[in-house]
Amino acid sequence: MKPYAPYEGSRSGAAVPTQEDKTVSSIASVLEESRVFPPSAAFVAKAGLDADRLAALHAEAEADFTAFWGRLAKENLHWQTPFRQVLDDSQAPNYRWFADGKTNVSVNCLDRHLGSQGDKLAIRFEGEKGDVRTYTYKQLHAEVCKLANAIKSLGVQVGDRVVIYLPHSAEAVIAMQACARIGATHSVVFGGFSASSLKDRIEDAGAKLVITADGGWRGGNIVELKKAVDEALSAGGPSITKVIVLKRTDHGVPMVAGRDLWWHELLATQSERCEPEWVDAEHPLFLLYTSGSTGKPKGIQHSTGGYLLGAHLSAQWVFDLKPDDVFWCTADVGWITGHSYVAYGPLSNGATVMIYEGAPTVPDAGRFWKIAQEHGVTIFYTAPTAIRALMKLGEEWPNKYDLSKLRLLGSVGEPINPEAWMWYHRVIGKEKLPIVDTWWQTETGAIMIAPVPGAVPTKPGSCTKPLPGIFTAIVDETGEPVTAPGQGGYLVITKPWPSMLRTIWGDNARYRSAYWGQFNNKYYVAGDGAHIDADGYHWIMGRVDDVLNVSGHRLGTMEVESALVSHPRVAEAAVVGRPHEVKGEAVFAFVILKGQRPTGAEADALVKELREHVAKQIGAIAKPDDIRLADGLPKTRSGKIMRRLLRSIAKGEDITQDISTLENPAIVAQLAGRG
Ligand code: WT7
């Protein structure tokens, strides 16, 4: 059993099944966390959805979930050609939603607000160095149209893939919206990924164009984006014909003649009008690569109509968006959270979006709260890892600033431990603001399980209940729902939903097996363990597959292992997660070398080199926190690595497991650092 318990002692873990030991324990969890926080009367009074309206939505969805989504799609989105069929399940689990309808995402996010609120701010941007730039809906629309025209002029057509590798910026949103406008499928690659990761993604997507910047600011340093693009394309990159380069850091990057074009020069001559391309609802809006349990990241393919509906409604329901809100989701656009709650959901609702480029501690630990004060942020959405990091820096930092405009707080990316939840509640929320803990995934496209803040009381550490139209279950390994409250099992989604992934780019077989194979196409398997308490509240226990969650970022253990074994001195590697106070999980690697195992300073130098090697292969987020060099891995006689044992060792636990079946039991002491 994978002991997912990054926050020892905060709450007891329910039994979580793992791939490894396919037994679902029936040990019921004893929940220590029993505090309940109902929304304040003041919040409820103004909330878009109160308990009655929420109950009505649930009832409508339960009665007929396709009719429910059909009604909402008609009422909430602009359709150039209305759809007649809501759900096509003839190729299940390749579901299609609103398939004969045509729409355009950028029209829904921009054009439809121009008449009513064209002069309202769509984006408030602040760079790490303090530069501020704002865009009204009209201005944003104009910039998107100019870039869309520019991209078209470079030969990009409907369905072509465009890789976006930009700093977290207004321009990143402009680039995404511009692709959407002309029906190009974007694939945003997080700026923290290495040249080598970027290259893999460009190749897998078969992208024609890259949109990048000379650099971005992060932690006082320049992130060398253009340099990484040059490196990624140096070995050919046959599909790429052009690179658009935004001038951001202006530190003099070389431009490749005939391939590289400056954003500002290219846009200078473009029209501020661009007719949108009306695409099928199923047209791929974007690919976003994420880690799975094998070495190769998967290109998660999202649709146009269904995706937008999910992003739009979840933003409205969970964040209670109002016309005067300033919504700040701190996630980079390189992640799904930045797609759905920076680039698409809030804009389609006509809200004002805050974007901050840099690190939370530049120039000091008060930066986030200073931004919240100065930009009048009303809704703040971040990750538990950030909350824990800010919490460690001390409450004097938030206390220096006026946070009185805040009215709602959110959390995403990993289970939030009750200590962090209570700090968020007390120090940032002044014990008044609702906290929405939102469970979802790159694959789900939009928030799935979360409290509707004016209607659902919260419990620290629980993401509460599924949103209307989302149907979940906790099942055992035979697929039977577990019924006893608190009993752990696999979290599954039992009915299709509009914003669900459509496939894995170029590998539909993998889509079908990875998400639907386990229970014979009956359920979407999320890959998380969870349990439901007597009130129907969901408690997520973490991944049950070989996926780590490091600072809210998803990493495949095999991805890190492949990066390690690509180093000439490494023969074999096994990577596991270990609990980490701030990051949630840290990367712990056991490495077997070719030839003699060094000790002392030589070993230290090699460990350092291996960490850098992983950063170079994948990106800094994947750098192992610990590397232990050893002579062998614990393997069963059939040659299977006993990861469970490695996880115990990484946690520093005493080994109480039976190791008599190991081929090499003596190795255990050495792996534990005692040999
Ligand atoms: C995995 C998905 C889309 C959110 C950003 C991460 C974990 C996400 C929560 C939460 C407990 C959570 C799950 C999930 N996760 N939100 N509120 N409580 N766990 O997206 O990279 O696709 O990772 O993040 O383990 O499977 P992602």
Residues whose N, C-alpha, C, O or C-beta is under 5 A from the ligand:
A	BS01	WT7	I336 T337 S411 V412 G413 E414 P415 D437 T438 W439 W440 Q441 T442 E443 C463 A526 D528 I540 G542 R543 G552 R554
